[in-house]
Amino acid sequence: MAFKTNFLWGGATAANQFEGAYLTDGKGLSTADVMTAGAYDHPRQVTWKNPTTGETGATDFGFATDKRQVPVGTNPAVLDNEYYPSHTATDFYHHYVEDIKLMAEMGFKTFRLSLNWSRIFPNGDDAEPNEAGLVFYDHVFAECHKYHIEPLVTLSHYETPLNLAIKYNGWADRQVIDFFVKYAKLVINRYHDQVKYWLTFNEINLMDMGPFLAGGVIDGSPQNRAQAAHNQFVASALTVQAAHAIDPKIQVGQMLAYSPLYAYTADPADQLKVQLQQQATLFYSDVQTGGHYPNYRLNQYARDGIKLDDRPEDYDLLAKYPADFLSFSCYGSNTVTTHEDKGDAAGNFMTGVKNPYLETNAWGWATDPDVLRIALNTLFDRYHKPLWIVENGIGWADELTADQKIHDDYRIKYLQANLNSMRDAVTIDGVDLMGYTMWGCIDLVSAGTGEMKKRYGFVYVDRDDIGNGSLKRIPKDSFYWYQKVIANNGSDLSN
Ligand code: BGP
């Protein structure tokens, strides 16, 4: 057994972290555009302004104690004296021809990118779309098809038009369902000949941990987060329904942030903690891919006094139009325990304790050689739907040598272990896997820290944390390694 011949090898990006051109050709502001840069030891911030008094300030990204991302009476805003990494990012907007050519050189079969919603509907609730924004993506898709690269398009990747956040508290308001579905229908109608694979919301389960990022929710109370998630589920089902009506060959997937959880000890209390914490994540795929609200979540809502603003037909839609496939990001595993502190570990928006068996990178993320096999089997056993790994990779402060090379053997080593684990899931266990897109295939801004220094790419981009650099693209050693892996369809991972 081997990977199927049409296995979709490629790389992944997101508009807010890659495109730049944050106000070019009529684009409006998005939630990403008001987020400053942070680092491993200090969080990103959301800047704000009081429209009446003119007072300005910044709040750490995440939850403020009163569950609001910015103080009452203020709005998230771009301030003059701040640096915002999304504004230029690594400027895919002006480098897409060169970048897609580099992807083709590696042999990409697919390229995951997101559309910038605020490039198309600058305020989110506009009556008419911004044609210039749509034309940009016409060109991007044409370029992909020149090289037979199949685009995989995320409709919303951590950027809600800022106006929707300010006016409606983002996805907490049901009206946003209609704005999104109008946007989704417009782009699916326009691009269905060029784009067969679509994803609705990037890492939808981030609604629990970072609702401003996941859905422009400024007041992230538990009630609002539950409502925002519900609204995104309904919007996803309506998108599946519309996409199938527009073109039956289209497939719309869910996108989940998934890290297998391990118990630190054999104490049953630790096993139970693993199970309950897994439910917090799998709730999102139980609804969006499985088509039903699970009892464990409904009971929790009842206990917490959360009441959804729902309609009976919402539940029919969820059951009738679940996601066609389940895609997920997976960078490593997390380890949890009920016992006293075992030393904190970091991860993809999730925390736990340090796993003594695993090595970590400079940001504390652990490399786990078995993680993809475990993740793929868990998700396939639960949903029996095709899977797609749409993010996996390792952030590293790559160094450019005097002769303009990047010797990223650590990245090759990480990917060899991960791809080997993925291959075992497919060839030994028979998991149905559609493709693999390595995260941040060309260097881009980190979502978690806003840094450039935390690089993931096969291609280096000359740009630093304060906005200096020529934006020149330089293939790293891993570029040539991945080229070889794709050429032999994953049968030989050696370097
Ligand atoms: C995921 C996001 C991406 C991406 C990645 C790596 O959560 O979907 O947008 O950035 O993680 O995380 P980071 O950039 O924080 O290293």
Boltz pocket constraint, residues with backbone or C-beta under 6 A from the ligand:
constraints:
  - pocket:
      binder: B
      contacts: [[A, 14], [A, 17], [A, 158], [A, 202], [A, 203], [A, 257], [A, 329], [A, 348], [A, 391], [A, 395], [A, 439], [A, 445], [A, 446], [A, 447], [A, 448], [A, 449], [A, 454]]
      max_distance: 6.0
